[in-house]
Amino acid sequence: MPNFLRRPRVRSLVAAGAMAGGLVISLAAPAHAAYSSPLYPTKAKCNAARPAYVTSYTSPGPCKAYIWQNGTVASWAFTVYTRN
């Protein structure tokens, strides 16, 4: 054992740091994957691409239209959500 770990103050600081790190890791929330898919020119292509995003961890939402300011549909995309 190195000599600096024989000091009670150093040992208590190392123990406190280890406990704090363990608490941070154990109480951390899981990562959530809520991201948008690439843009597709038609709704049919958007719906055809959705099965590629189905995994044990994620599931795709419905296709939604992205509309320009003049009211025309620009493209289609969906959001990929995390499964609970």
Secondary structure, 3 states (H helix, E strand, C coil): CCHHHHCHHHHHHHHHHHHHHHHHHHHCCCCCCCEECCCECCHHHHHHHHHHHCCCCEEECCCEEEECCCCCEEEEECEEEECC
